[in-house]
């Protein structure tokens, strides 16, 4: 099993799409939302992804193909 932390940035046309649901459902990845800020025009979500390394890679490639920006995140994202 592998764990990866990423930040998704959604533009207005993608904010209401079930991207995170489909990532977990279609790619057998456990998604854990650590932080988020979602509005009508834009949103971002920091996720922990657990799964097989290859499956996480495939899932992130799919997310990128939808137009969502995907960036790696390091360290703990929950502040005391």
mmCIF file of the N, C-alpha and C atoms, coordinates in Angstrom:
data_MODEL
# 
_entry.id   MODEL 
# 
loop_
_atom_site.group_PDB 
_atom_site.id 
_atom_site.type_symbol 
_atom_site.label_atom_id 
_atom_site.label_alt_id 
_atom_site.label_comp_id 
_atom_site.label_asym_id 
_atom_site.label_entity_id 
_atom_site.label_seq_id 
_atom_site.pdbx_PDB_ins_code 
_atom_site.Cartn_x 
_atom_site.Cartn_y 
_atom_site.Cartn_z 
_atom_site.occupancy 
_atom_site.B_iso_or_equiv 
_atom_site.pdbx_formal_charge 
_atom_site.auth_seq_id 
_atom_site.auth_comp_id 
_atom_site.auth_asym_id 
_atom_site.auth_atom_id 
_atom_site.pdbx_PDB_model_num 
ATOM 1   N N  . UNK A 1 1  ? 0.841   -1.190 0.000   1.00 0.00 ? 1  UNK A N  1 
ATOM 2   C CA . UNK A 1 1  ? 0.000   0.000  0.000   1.00 0.00 ? 1  UNK A CA 1 
ATOM 3   C C  . UNK A 1 1  ? 0.879   1.244  0.000   1.00 0.00 ? 1  UNK A C  1 
ATOM 4   N N  . UNK A 1 2  ? 0.363   2.270  -0.633  1.00 0.00 ? 2  UNK A N  1 
ATOM 5   C CA . UNK A 1 2  ? 1.076   3.530  -0.741  1.00 0.00 ? 2  UNK A CA 1 
ATOM 6   C C  . UNK A 1 2  ? 0.150   4.632  -0.225  1.00 0.00 ? 2  UNK A C  1 
ATOM 7   N N  . UNK A 1 3  ? 0.747   5.725  0.235   1.00 0.00 ? 3  UNK A N  1 
ATOM 8   C CA . UNK A 1 3  ? -0.032  6.885  0.675   1.00 0.00 ? 3  UNK A CA 1 
ATOM 9   C C  . UNK A 1 3  ? 0.552   8.117  0.007   1.00 0.00 ? 3  UNK A C  1 
ATOM 10  N N  . UNK A 1 4  ? -0.322  8.950  -0.513  1.00 0.00 ? 4  UNK A N  1 
ATOM 11  C CA . UNK A 1 4  ? 0.110   10.166 -1.176  1.00 0.00 ? 4  UNK A CA 1 
ATOM 12  C C  . UNK A 1 4  ? -0.793  11.308 -0.733  1.00 0.00 ? 4  UNK A C  1 
ATOM 13  N N  . UNK A 1 5  ? -0.198  12.485 -0.519  1.00 0.00 ? 5  UNK A N  1 
ATOM 14  C CA . UNK A 1 5  ? -0.965  13.697 -0.217  1.00 0.00 ? 5  UNK A CA 1 
ATOM 15  C C  . UNK A 1 5  ? -0.924  14.603 -1.430  1.00 0.00 ? 5  UNK A C  1 
ATOM 16  N N  . UNK A 1 6  ? -2.098  15.071 -1.840  1.00 0.00 ? 6  UNK A N  1 
ATOM 17  C CA . UNK A 1 6  ? -2.198  15.922 -3.020  1.00 0.00 ? 6  UNK A CA 1 
ATOM 18  C C  . UNK A 1 6  ? -3.186  17.050 -2.772  1.00 0.00 ? 6  UNK A C  1 
ATOM 19  N N  . UNK A 1 7  ? -3.042  18.084 -3.577  1.00 0.00 ? 7  UNK A N  1 
ATOM 20  C CA . UNK A 1 7  ? -3.995  19.199 -3.566  1.00 0.00 ? 7  UNK A CA 1 
ATOM 21  C C  . UNK A 1 7  ? -4.645  19.261 -4.943  1.00 0.00 ? 7  UNK A C  1 
ATOM 22  N N  . UNK A 1 8  ? -5.973  19.252 -4.945  1.00 0.00 ? 8  UNK A N  1 
ATOM 23  C CA . UNK A 1 8  ? -6.740  19.435 -6.174  1.00 0.00 ? 8  UNK A CA 1 
ATOM 24  C C  . UNK A 1 8  ? -7.258  20.861 -6.189  1.00 0.00 ? 8  UNK A C  1 
ATOM 25  N N  . UNK A 1 9  ? -7.123  21.535 -7.311  1.00 0.00 ? 9  UNK A N  1 
ATOM 26  C CA . UNK A 1 9  ? -7.687  22.868 -7.488  1.00 0.00 ? 9  UNK A CA 1 
ATOM 27  C C  . UNK A 1 9  ? -8.705  22.791 -8.614  1.00 0.00 ? 9  UNK A C  1 
ATOM 28  N N  . UNK A 1 10 ? -9.938  23.173 -8.289  1.00 0.00 ? 10 UNK A N  1 
ATOM 29  C CA . UNK A 1 10 ? -11.065 23.080 -9.208  1.00 0.00 ? 10 UNK A CA 1 
ATOM 30  C C  . UNK A 1 10 ? -11.452 24.468 -9.708  1.00 0.00 ? 10 UNK A C  1 
ATOM 31  N N  . UNK A 1 11 ? -11.619 24.625 -11.020 1.00 0.00 ? 11 UNK A N  1 
ATOM 32  C CA . UNK A 1 11 ? -12.169 25.850 -11.579 1.00 0.00 ? 11 UNK A CA 1 
ATOM 33  C C  . UNK A 1 11 ? -13.698 25.763 -11.538 1.00 0.00 ? 11 UNK A C  1 
ATOM 34  N N  . UNK A 1 12 ? -14.374 26.854 -11.834 1.00 0.00 ? 12 UNK A N  1 
ATOM 35  C CA . UNK A 1 12 ? -15.821 26.963 -11.636 1.00 0.00 ? 12 UNK A CA 1 
ATOM 36  C C  . UNK A 1 12 ? -16.625 25.851 -12.298 1.00 0.00 ? 12 UNK A C  1 
ATOM 37  N N  . UNK A 1 13 ? -16.259 25.458 -13.511 1.00 0.00 ? 13 UNK A N  1 
ATOM 38  C CA . UNK A 1 13 ? -17.054 24.444 -14.215 1.00 0.00 ? 13 UNK A CA 1 
ATOM 39  C C  . UNK A 1 13 ? -16.900 23.045 -13.615 1.00 0.00 ? 13 UNK A C  1 
ATOM 40  N N  . UNK A 1 14 ? -15.901 22.840 -12.762 1.00 0.00 ? 14 UNK A N  1 
ATOM 41  C CA . UNK A 1 14 ? -15.653 21.514 -12.178 1.00 0.00 ? 14 UNK A CA 1 
ATOM 42  C C  . UNK A 1 14 ? -16.025 21.414 -10.698 1.00 0.00 ? 14 UNK A C  1 
ATOM 43  N N  . UNK A 1 15 ? -16.363 22.532 -10.068 1.00 0.00 ? 15 UNK A N  1 
ATOM 44  C CA . UNK A 1 15 ? -16.608 22.534 -8.618  1.00 0.00 ? 15 UNK A CA 1 
ATOM 45  C C  . UNK A 1 15 ? -17.716 21.560 -8.229  1.00 0.00 ? 15 UNK A C  1 
ATOM 46  N N  . UNK A 1 16 ? -18.749 21.446 -9.047  1.00 0.00 ? 16 UNK A N  1 
ATOM 47  C CA . UNK A 1 16 ? -19.900 20.607 -8.692  1.00 0.00 ? 16 UNK A CA 1 
ATOM 48  C C  . UNK A 1 16 ? -19.798 19.169 -9.204  1.00 0.00 ? 16 UNK A C  1 
ATOM 49  N N  . UNK A 1 17 ? -18.715 18.847 -9.888  1.00 0.00 ? 17 UNK A N  1 
ATOM 50  C CA . UNK A 1 17 ? -18.540 17.490 -10.412 1.00 0.00 ? 17 UNK A CA 1 
ATOM 51  C C  . UNK A 1 17 ? -18.058 16.536 -9.308  1.00 0.00 ? 17 UNK A C  1 
ATOM 52  N N  . UNK A 1 18 ? -18.506 15.271 -9.323  1.00 0.00 ? 18 UNK A N  1 
ATOM 53  C CA . UNK A 1 18 ? -18.120 14.303 -8.275  1.00 0.00 ? 18 UNK A CA 1 
ATOM 54  C C  . UNK A 1 18 ? -16.752 13.662 -8.529  1.00 0.00 ? 18 UNK A C  1 
ATOM 55  N N  . UNK A 1 19 ? -15.736 14.474 -8.694  1.00 0.00 ? 19 UNK A N  1 
ATOM 56  C CA . UNK A 1 19 ? -14.390 13.985 -9.044  1.00 0.00 ? 19 UNK A CA 1 
ATOM 57  C C  . UNK A 1 19 ? -13.819 13.086 -7.946  1.00 0.00 ? 19 UNK A C  1 
ATOM 58  N N  . UNK A 1 20 ? -13.902 13.527 -6.694  1.00 0.00 ? 20 UNK A N  1 
ATOM 59  C CA . UNK A 1 20 ? -13.324 12.752 -5.587  1.00 0.00 ? 20 UNK A CA 1 
ATOM 60  C C  . UNK A 1 20 ? -14.076 11.438 -5.405  1.00 0.00 ? 20 UNK A C  1 
ATOM 61  N N  . UNK A 1 21 ? -15.386 11.475 -5.518  1.00 0.00 ? 21 UNK A N  1 
ATOM 62  C CA . UNK A 1 21 ? -16.174 10.237 -5.439  1.00 0.00 ? 21 UNK A CA 1 
ATOM 63  C C  . UNK A 1 21 ? -15.709 9.258  -6.516  1.00 0.00 ? 21 UNK A C  1 
ATOM 64  N N  . UNK A 1 22 ? -15.620 9.719  -7.755  1.00 0.00 ? 22 UNK A N  1 
ATOM 65  C CA . UNK A 1 22 ? -15.227 8.826  -8.850  1.00 0.00 ? 22 UNK A CA 1 
ATOM 66  C C  . UNK A 1 22 ? -13.804 8.316  -8.683  1.00 0.00 ? 22 UNK A C  1 
ATOM 67  N N  . UNK A 1 23 ? -12.908 9.145  -8.148  1.00 0.00 ? 23 UNK A N  1 
ATOM 68  C CA . UNK A 1 23 ? -11.538 8.705  -7.904  1.00 0.00 ? 23 UNK A CA 1 
ATOM 69  C C  . UNK A 1 23 ? -11.525 7.503  -6.959  1.00 0.00 ? 23 UNK A C  1 
ATOM 70  N N  . UNK A 1 24 ? -12.282 7.585  -5.874  1.00 0.00 ? 24 UNK A N  1 
ATOM 71  C CA . UNK A 1 24 ? -12.335 6.482  -4.924  1.00 0.00 ? 24 UNK A CA 1 
ATOM 72  C C  . UNK A 1 24 ? -13.086 5.274  -5.457  1.00 0.00 ? 24 UNK A C  1 
ATOM 73  N N  . UNK A 1 25 ? -14.151 5.496  -6.180  1.00 0.00 ? 25 UNK A N  1 
ATOM 74  C CA . UNK A 1 25 ? -14.999 4.409  -6.678  1.00 0.00 ? 25 UNK A CA 1 
ATOM 75  C C  . UNK A 1 25 ? -14.384 3.692  -7.876  1.00 0.00 ? 25 UNK A C  1 
ATOM 76  N N  . UNK A 1 26 ? -13.910 4.457  -8.850  1.00 0.00 ? 26 UNK A N  1 
ATOM 77  C CA . UNK A 1 26 ? -13.430 3.867  -10.103 1.00 0.00 ? 26 UNK A CA 1 
ATOM 78  C C  . UNK A 1 26 ? -12.002 3.340  -10.023 1.00 0.00 ? 26 UNK A C  1 
ATOM 79  N N  . UNK A 1 27 ? -11.212 3.845  -9.075  1.00 0.00 ? 27 UNK A N  1 
ATOM 80  C CA . UNK A 1 27 ? -9.807  3.475  -9.035  1.00 0.00 ? 27 UNK A CA 1 
ATOM 81  C C  . UNK A 1 27 ? -9.400  2.744  -7.757  1.00 0.00 ? 27 UNK A C  1 
ATOM 82  N N  . UNK A 1 28 ? -10.344 2.377  -6.923  1.00 0.00 ? 28 UNK A N  1 
ATOM 83  C CA . UNK A 1 28 ? -10.043 1.603  -5.714  1.00 0.00 ? 28 UNK A CA 1 
ATOM 84  C C  . UNK A 1 28 ? -8.997  2.305  -4.854  1.00 0.00 ? 28 UNK A C  1 
ATOM 85  N N  . UNK A 1 29 ? -9.236  3.586  -4.633  1.00 0.00 ? 29 UNK A N  1 
ATOM 86  C CA . UNK A 1 29 ? -8.372  4.411  -3.795  1.00 0.00 ? 29 UNK A CA 1 
ATOM 87  C C  . UNK A 1 29 ? -9.202  4.924  -2.633  1.00 0.00 ? 29 UNK A C  1 
ATOM 88  N N  . UNK A 1 30 ? -8.646  4.848  -1.423  1.00 0.00 ? 30 UNK A N  1 
ATOM 89  C CA . UNK A 1 30 ? -9.320  5.428  -0.254  1.00 0.00 ? 30 UNK A CA 1 
ATOM 90  C C  . UNK A 1 30 ? -8.934  6.897  -0.199  1.00 0.00 ? 30 UNK A C  1 
ATOM 91  N N  . UNK A 1 31 ? -9.948  7.765  -0.208  1.00 0.00 ? 31 UNK A N  1 
ATOM 92  C CA . UNK A 1 31 ? -9.705  9.206  -0.167  1.00 0.00 ? 31 UNK A CA 1 
ATOM 93  C C  . UNK A 1 31 ? -10.062 9.742  1.207   1.00 0.00 ? 31 UNK A C  1 
ATOM 94  N N  . UNK A 1 32 ? -9.187  10.576 1.758   1.00 0.00 ? 32 UNK A N  1 
ATOM 95  C CA . UNK A 1 32 ? -9.408  11.192 3.059   1.00 0.00 ? 32 UNK A CA 1 
ATOM 96  C C  . UNK A 1 32 ? -9.190  12.691 2.906   1.00 0.00 ? 32 UNK A C  1 
ATOM 97  N N  . UNK A 1 33 ? -10.269 13.470 3.021   1.00 0.00 ? 33 UNK A N  1 
ATOM 98  C CA . UNK A 1 33 ? -10.160 14.921 2.887   1.00 0.00 ? 33 UNK A CA 1 
ATOM 99  C C  . UNK A 1 33 ? -9.559  15.477 4.166   1.00 0.00 ? 33 UNK A C  1 
ATOM 100 N N  . UNK A 1 34 ? -8.426  16.185 4.018   1.00 0.00 ? 34 UNK A N  1 
ATOM 101 C CA . UNK A 1 34 ? -7.744  16.763 5.167   1.00 0.00 ? 34 UNK A CA 1 
ATOM 102 C C  . UNK A 1 34 ? -8.064  18.236 5.353   1.00 0.00 ? 34 UNK A C  1 
ATOM 103 N N  . UNK A 1 35 ? -8.250  18.949 4.266   1.00 0.00 ? 35 UNK A N  1 
ATOM 104 C CA . UNK A 1 35 ? -8.629  20.368 4.287   1.00 0.00 ? 35 UNK A CA 1 
ATOM 105 C C  . UNK A 1 35 ? -9.318  20.679 2.973   1.00 0.00 ? 35 UNK A C  1 
ATOM 106 N N  . UNK A 1 36 ? -10.174 21.699 3.012   1.00 0.00 ? 36 UNK A N  1 
ATOM 107 C CA . UNK A 1 36 ? -10.849 22.100 1.780   1.00 0.00 ? 36 UNK A CA 1 
ATOM 108 C C  . UNK A 1 36 ? -11.403 23.507 1.915   1.00 0.00 ? 36 UNK A C  1 
ATOM 109 N N  . UNK A 1 37 ? -11.546 24.149 0.783   1.00 0.00 ? 37 UNK A N  1 
ATOM 110 C CA . UNK A 1 37 ? -12.218 25.443 0.690   1.00 0.00 ? 37 UNK A CA 1 
ATOM 111 C C  . UNK A 1 37 ? -12.867 25.470 -0.685  1.00 0.00 ? 37 UNK A C  1 
ATOM 112 N N  . UNK A 1 38 ? -14.184 25.342 -0.705  1.00 0.00 ? 38 UNK A N  1 
ATOM 113 C CA . UNK A 1 38 ? -14.899 25.236 -1.966  1.00 0.00 ? 38 UNK A CA 1 
ATOM 114 C C  . UNK A 1 38 ? -15.963 26.321 -2.030  1.00 0.00 ? 38 UNK A C  1 
ATOM 115 N N  . UNK A 1 39 ? -15.917 27.105 -3.096  1.00 0.00 ? 39 UNK A N  1 
ATOM 116 C CA . UNK A 1 39 ? -16.918 28.134 -3.343  1.00 0.00 ? 39 UNK A CA 1 
ATOM 117 C C  . UNK A 1 39 ? -17.562 27.895 -4.695  1.00 0.00 ? 39 UNK A C  1 
ATOM 118 N N  . UNK A 1 40 ? -18.369 28.850 -5.131  1.00 0.00 ? 40 UNK A N  1 
ATOM 119 C CA . UNK A 1 40 ? -19.049 28.686 -6.417  1.00 0.00 ? 40 UNK A CA 1 
ATOM 120 C C  . UNK A 1 40 ? -18.111 28.854 -7.604  1.00 0.00 ? 40 UNK A C  1 
ATOM 121 N N  . UNK A 1 41 ? -17.103 29.695 -7.480  1.00 0.00 ? 41 UNK A N  1 
ATOM 122 C CA . UNK A 1 41 ? -16.216 29.991 -8.602  1.00 0.00 ? 41 UNK A CA 1 
ATOM 123 C C  . UNK A 1 41 ? -14.938 29.162 -8.632  1.00 0.00 ? 41 UNK A C  1 
ATOM 124 N N  . UNK A 1 42 ? -14.522 28.662 -7.475  1.00 0.00 ? 42 UNK A N  1 
ATOM 125 C CA . UNK A 1 42 ? -13.263 27.920 -7.403  1.00 0.00 ? 42 UNK A CA 1 
ATOM 126 C C  . UNK A 1 42 ? -13.224 27.146 -6.098  1.00 0.00 ? 42 UNK A C  1 
ATOM 127 N N  . UNK A 1 43 ? -12.414 26.099 -6.063  1.00 0.00 ? 43 UNK A N  1 
ATOM 128 C CA . UNK A 1 43 ? -12.252 25.357 -4.826  1.00 0.00 ? 43 UNK A CA 1 
ATOM 129 C C  . UNK A 1 43 ? -10.953 24.585 -4.828  1.00 0.00 ? 43 UNK A C  1 
ATOM 130 N N  . UNK A 1 44 ? -10.502 24.247 -3.617  1.00 0.00 ? 44 UNK A N  1 
ATOM 131 C CA . UNK A 1 44 ? -9.330  23.385 -3.493  1.00 0.00 ? 44 UNK A CA 1 
ATOM 132 C C  . UNK A 1 44 ? -9.592  22.392 -2.373  1.00 0.00 ? 44 UNK A C  1 
ATOM 133 N N  . UNK A 1 45 ? -8.967  21.242 -2.506  1.00 0.00 ? 45 UNK A N  1 
ATOM 134 C CA . UNK A 1 45 ? -9.096  20.159 -1.533  1.00 0.00 ? 45 UNK A CA 1 
ATOM 135 C C  . UNK A 1 45 ? -7.732  19.517 -1.362  1.00 0.00 ? 45 UNK A C  1 
ATOM 136 N N  . UNK A 1 46 ? -7.343  19.298 -0.111  1.00 0.00 ? 46 UNK A N  1 
ATOM 137 C CA . UNK A 1 46 ? -6.128  18.528 0.160   1.00 0.00 ? 46 UNK A CA 1 
ATOM 138 C C  . UNK A 1 46 ? -6.576  17.144 0.612   1.00 0.00 ? 46 UNK A C  1 
ATOM 139 N N  . UNK A 1 47 ? -6.066  16.135 -0.068  1.00 0.00 ? 47 UNK A N  1 
ATOM 140 C CA . UNK A 1 47 ? -6.471  14.746 0.160   1.00 0.00 ? 47 UNK A CA 1 
ATOM 141 C C  . UNK A 1 47 ? -5.284  13.873 0.524   1.00 0.00 ? 47 UNK A C  1 
ATOM 142 N N  . UNK A 1 48 ? -5.558  12.865 1.341   1.00 0.00 ? 48 UNK A N  1 
ATOM 143 C CA . UNK A 1 48 ? -4.650  11.728 1.484   1.00 0.00 ? 48 UNK A CA 1 
ATOM 144 C C  . UNK A 1 48 ? -5.249  10.612 0.660   1.00 0.00 ? 48 UNK A C  1 
ATOM 145 N N  . UNK A 1 49 ? -4.427  9.989  -0.150  1.00 0.00 ? 49 UNK A N  1 
ATOM 146 C CA . UNK A 1 49 ? -4.861  8.883  -0.989  1.00 0.00 ? 49 UNK A CA 1 
ATOM 147 C C  . UNK A 1 49 ? -4.121  7.626  -0.561  1.00 0.00 ? 49 UNK A C  1 
ATOM 148 N N  . UNK A 1 50 ? -4.869  6.575  -0.255  1.00 0.00 ? 50 UNK A N  1 
ATOM 149 C CA . UNK A 1 50 ? -4.284  5.286  0.105   1.00 0.00 ? 50 UNK A CA 1 
ATOM 150 C C  . UNK A 1 50 ? -4.684  4.254  -0.935  1.00 0.00 ? 50 UNK A C  1 
ATOM 151 N N  . UNK A 1 51 ? -3.700  3.485  -1.402  1.00 0.00 ? 51 UNK A N  1 
ATOM 152 C CA . UNK A 1 51 ? -3.971  2.434  -2.373  1.00 0.00 ? 51 UNK A CA 1 
ATOM 153 C C  . UNK A 1 51 ? -2.672  1.934  -2.968  1.00 0.00 ? 51 UNK A C  1 
ATOM 154 N N  . UNK A 1 52 ? -2.808  1.073  -3.949  1.00 0.00 ? 52 UNK A N  1 
ATOM 155 C CA . UNK A 1 52 ? -1.629  0.584  -4.655  1.00 0.00 ? 52 UNK A CA 1 
ATOM 156 C C  . UNK A 1 52 ? -1.024  1.733  -5.459  1.00 0.00 ? 52 UNK A C  1 
ATOM 157 N N  . UNK A 1 53 ? 0.304   1.801  -5.486  1.00 0.00 ? 53 UNK A N  1 
ATOM 158 C CA . UNK A 1 53 ? 0.997   2.914  -6.140  1.00 0.00 ? 53 UNK A CA 1 
ATOM 159 C C  . UNK A 1 53 ? 0.530   3.116  -7.579  1.00 0.00 ? 53 UNK A C  1 
ATOM 160 N N  . UNK A 1 54 ? 0.424   2.027  -8.335  1.00 0.00 ? 54 UNK A N  1 
ATOM 161 C CA . UNK A 1 54 ? 0.022   2.117  -9.734  1.00 0.00 ? 54 UNK A CA 1 
ATOM 162 C C  . UNK A 1 54 ? -1.404  2.630  -9.860  1.00 0.00 ? 54 UNK A C  1 
ATOM 163 N N  . UNK A 1 55 ? -2.267  2.223  -8.959  1.00 0.00 ? 55 UNK A N  1 
ATOM 164 C CA . UNK A 1 55 ? -3.666  2.657  -9.005  1.00 0.00 ? 55 UNK A CA 1 
ATOM 165 C C  . UNK A 1 55 ? -3.771  4.150  -8.666  1.00 0.00 ? 55 UNK A C  1 
ATOM 166 N N  . UNK A 1 56 ? -2.987  4.614  -7.703  1.00 0.00 ? 56 UNK A N  1 
ATOM 167 C CA . UNK A 1 56 ? -2.972  6.045  -7.379  1.00 0.00 ? 56 UNK A CA 1 
ATOM 168 C C  . UNK A 1 56 ? -2.488  6.838  -8.585  1.00 0.00 ? 56 UNK A C  1 
ATOM 169 N N  . UNK A 1 57 ? -1.444  6.366  -9.241  1.00 0.00 ? 57 UNK A N  1 
ATOM 170 C CA . UNK A 1 57 ? -0.929  7.053  -10.430 1.00 0.00 ? 57 UNK A CA 1 
ATOM 171 C C  . UNK A 1 57 ? -1.986  7.127  -11.530 1.00 0.00 ? 57 UNK A C  1 
ATOM 172 N N  . UNK A 1 58 ? -2.653  6.013  -11.786 1.00 0.00 ? 58 UNK A N  1 
ATOM 173 C CA . UNK A 1 58 ? -3.710  6.005  -12.805 1.00 0.00 ? 58 UNK A CA 1 
ATOM 174 C C  . UNK A 1 58 ? -4.827  6.970  -12.436 1.00 0.00 ? 58 UNK A C  1 
ATOM 175 N N  . UNK A 1 59 ? -5.215  6.956  -11.164 1.00 0.00 ? 59 UNK A N  1 
ATOM 176 C CA . UNK A 1 59 ? -6.277  7.840  -10.706 1.00 0.00 ? 59 UNK A CA 1 
ATOM 177 C C  . UNK A 1 59 ? -5.911  9.307  -10.844 1.00 0.00 ? 59 UNK A C  1 
ATOM 178 N N  . UNK A 1 60 ? -4.681  9.658  -10.479 1.00 0.00 ? 60 UNK A N  1 
ATOM 179 C CA . UNK A 1 60 ? -4.255  11.055 -10.586 1.00 0.00 ? 60 UNK A CA 1 
ATOM 180 C C  . UNK A 1 60 ? -4.143  11.497 -12.044 1.00 0.00 ? 60 UNK A C  1 
ATOM 181 N N  . UNK A 1 61 ? -3.753  10.599 -12.919 1.00 0.00 ? 61 UNK A N  1 
ATOM 182 C CA . UNK A 1 61 ? -3.724  10.933 -14.347 1.00 0.00 ? 61 UNK A CA 1 
ATOM 183 C C  . UNK A 1 61 ? -5.136  11.223 -14.842 1.00 0.00 ? 61 UNK A C  1 
ATOM 184 N N  . UNK A 1 62 ? -6.103  10.412 -14.400 1.00 0.00 ? 62 UNK A N  1 
ATOM 185 C CA . UNK A 1 62 ? -7.493  10.656 -14.789 1.00 0.00 ? 62 UNK A CA 1 
ATOM 186 C C  . UNK A 1 62 ? -7.976  12.005 -14.258 1.00 0.00 ? 62 UNK A C  1 
ATOM 187 N N  . UNK A 1 63 ? -7.694  12.307 -12.974 1.00 0.00 ? 63 UNK A N  1 
ATOM 188 C CA . UNK A 1 63 ? -8.114  13.587 -12.398 1.00 0.00 ? 63 UNK A CA 1 
ATOM 189 C C  . UNK A 1 63 ? -7.544  14.740 -13.218 1.00 0.00 ? 63 UNK A C  1 
ATOM 190 N N  . UNK A 1 64 ? -6.274  14.673 -13.553 1.00 0.00 ? 64 UNK A N  1 
ATOM 191 C CA . UNK A 1 64 ? -5.655  15.723 -14.371 1.00 0.00 ? 64 UNK A CA 1 
ATOM 192 C C  . UNK A 1 64 ? -6.348  15.859 -15.725 1.00 0.00 ? 64 UNK A C  1 
ATOM 193 N N  . UNK A 1 65 ? -6.764  14.728 -16.295 1.00 0.00 ? 65 UNK A N  1 
ATOM 194 C CA . UNK A 1 65 ? -7.411  14.759 -17.613 1.00 0.00 ? 65 UNK A CA 1 
ATOM 195 C C  . UNK A 1 65 ? -8.772  15.443 -17.579 1.00 0.00 ? 65 UNK A C  1 
ATOM 196 N N  . UNK A 1 66 ? -9.377  15.564 -16.392 1.00 0.00 ? 66 UNK A N  1 
ATOM 197 C CA . UNK A 1 66 ? -10.674 16.244 -16.276 1.00 0.00 ? 66 UNK A CA 1 
ATOM 198 C C  . UNK A 1 66 ? -10.523 17.755 -16.251 1.00 0.00 ? 66 UNK A C  1 
ATOM 199 N N  . UNK A 1 67 ? -9.289  18.257 -16.067 1.00 0.00 ? 67 UNK A N  1 
ATOM 200 C CA . UNK A 1 67 ? -9.052  19.686 -15.981 1.00 0.00 ? 67 UNK A CA 1 
ATOM 201 C C  . UNK A 1 67 ? -8.757  20.169 -14.576 1.00 0.00 ? 67 UNK A C  1 
ATOM 202 N N  . UNK A 1 68 ? -8.819  19.260 -13.597 1.00 0.00 ? 68 UNK A N  1 
ATOM 203 C CA . UNK A 1 68 ? -8.469  19.618 -12.218 1.00 0.00 ? 68 UNK A CA 1 
ATOM 204 C C  . UNK A 1 68 ? -6.950  19.696 -12.118 1.00 0.00 ? 68 UNK A C  1 
ATOM 205 N N  . UNK A 1 69 ? -6.454  20.735 -11.463 1.00 0.00 ? 69 UNK A N  1 
ATOM 206 C CA . UNK A 1 69 ? -5.010  20.852 -11.237 1.00 0.00 ? 69 UNK A CA 1 
ATOM 207 C C  . UNK A 1 69 ? -4.642  19.957 -10.058 1.00 0.00 ? 69 UNK A C  1 
ATOM 208 N N  . UNK A 1 70 ? -3.579  19.161 -10.213 1.00 0.00 ? 70 UNK A N  1 
ATOM 209 C CA . UNK A 1 70 ? -3.117  18.236 -9.182  1.00 0.00 ? 70 UNK A CA 1 
ATOM 210 C C  . UNK A 1 70 ? -1.702  18.633 -8.785  1.00 0.00 ? 70 UNK A C  1 
ATOM 211 N N  . UNK A 1 71 ? -1.482  18.898 -7.479  1.00 0.00 ? 71 UNK A N  1 
ATOM 212 C CA . UNK A 1 71 ? -0.171  19.253 -6.974  1.00 0.00 ? 71 UNK A CA 1 
ATOM 213 C C  . UNK A 1 71 ? 0.157   18.376 -5.761  1.00 0.00 ? 71 UNK A C  1 
ATOM 214 N N  . UNK A 1 72 ? 1.412   17.948 -5.640  1.00 0.00 ? 72 UNK A N  1 
ATOM 215 C CA . UNK A 1 72 ? 1.812   17.174 -4.451  1.00 0.00 ? 72 UNK A CA 1 
ATOM 216 C C  . UNK A 1 72 ? 1.840   18.068 -3.219  1.00 0.00 ? 72 UNK A C  1 
ATOM 217 N N  . UNK A 1 73 ? 1.591   17.441 -2.057  1.00 0.00 ? 73 UNK A N  1 
ATOM 218 C CA . UNK A 1 73 ? 1.654   18.148 -0.762  1.00 0.00 ? 73 UNK A CA 1 
ATOM 219 C C  . UNK A 1 73 ? 2.558   17.343 0.136   1.00 0.00 ? 73 UNK A C  1 
ATOM 220 N N  . UNK A 1 74 ? 3.476   18.014 0.847   1.00 0.00 ? 74 UNK A N  1 
ATOM 221 C CA . UNK A 1 74 ? 4.342   17.336 1.790   1.00 0.00 ? 74 UNK A CA 1 
ATOM 222 C C  . UNK A 1 74 ? 4.001   17.716 3.212   1.00 0.00 ? 74 UNK A C  1 
ATOM 223 N N  . UNK A 1 75 ? 4.347   16.864 4.153   1.00 0.00 ? 75 UNK A N  1 
ATOM 224 C CA . UNK A 1 75 ? 4.146   17.164 5.572   1.00 0.00 ? 75 UNK A CA 1 
ATOM 225 C C  . UNK A 1 75 ? 2.708   16.993 6.015   1.00 0.00 ? 75 UNK A C  1 
ATOM 226 N N  . UNK A 1 76 ? 2.470   17.283 7.284   1.00 0.00 ? 76 UNK A N  1 
ATOM 227 C CA . UNK A 1 76 ? 1.132   17.154 7.855   1.00 0.00 ? 76 UNK A CA 1 
ATOM 228 C C  . UNK A 1 76 ? 0.334   18.413 7.539   1.00 0.00 ? 76 UNK A C  1 
ATOM 229 N N  . UNK A 1 77 ? -0.878  18.242 7.064   1.00 0.00 ? 77 UNK A N  1 
ATOM 230 C CA . UNK A 1 77 ? -1.683  19.385 6.660   1.00 0.00 ? 77 UNK A CA 1 
ATOM 231 C C  . UNK A 1 77 ? -2.677  19.844 7.724   1.00 0.00 ? 77 UNK A C  1 
ATOM 232 N N  . UNK A 1 78 ? -2.752  19.126 8.841   1.00 0.00 ? 78 UNK A N  1 
ATOM 233 C CA . UNK A 1 78 ? -3.633  19.528 9.940   1.00 0.00 ? 78 UNK A CA 1 
ATOM 234 C C  . UNK A 1 78 ? -2.798  20.285 10.954  1.00 0.00 ? 78 UNK A C  1 
ATOM 235 N N  . UNK A 1 79 ? -3.167  21.510 11.185  1.00 0.00 ? 79 UNK A N  1 
ATOM 236 C CA . UNK A 1 79 ? -2.429  22.322 12.146  1.00 0.00 ? 79 UNK A CA 1 
ATOM 237 C C  . UNK A 1 79 ? -3.135  22.295 13.480  1.00 0.00 ? 79 UNK A C  1 
ATOM 238 N N  . UNK A 1 80 ? -2.315  22.213 14.554  1.00 0.00 ? 80 UNK A N  1 
ATOM 239 C CA . UNK A 1 80 ? -2.770  22.097 15.914  1.00 0.00 ? 80 UNK A CA 1 
ATOM 240 C C  . UNK A 1 80 ? -3.924  22.927 16.273  1.00 0.00 ? 80 UNK A C  1 
# 
